[in-house]
C-alpha cells in the first residue's frame, strides 16, 4: 500500500489491468471525467458490431454522441476510448 494525497492505494493497481465495475460506479468515471472509457483495439471492433443491437437501449444523448463521433474515438493522448 502507498499513500497518494489523502488516499491509500493498493500496489496491485501498478500490476493489474483496469477493469470497470459498472455495478459499483454506474459509469461515473465515464460521465464525469474528461475522457471516455479506455478501450483496446479488439473492443473497438466489438462496439462497432454490437451498436445496432444495443442502440434501442441507449439514451438519446448516447445515440447522438455515437452518431456524431462513432462508437469509439482517439483521445488527446492517442488512446482509444468511448465518446463522451
VENBELWO-V285573 format. One line per field, one symbol per residue. phi: phi as a letter, one per 40 degrees, with the letter a starting at -180 (. if undefined). A space follows every 10 residues. Layout:
phi: ???
This chain:
phi: .abbgcbcbc cdccbbccbc bcccbfgdcc ccccacccbc cccccccccc ddccdccccc ccccccccbh cabcccbgcc accc
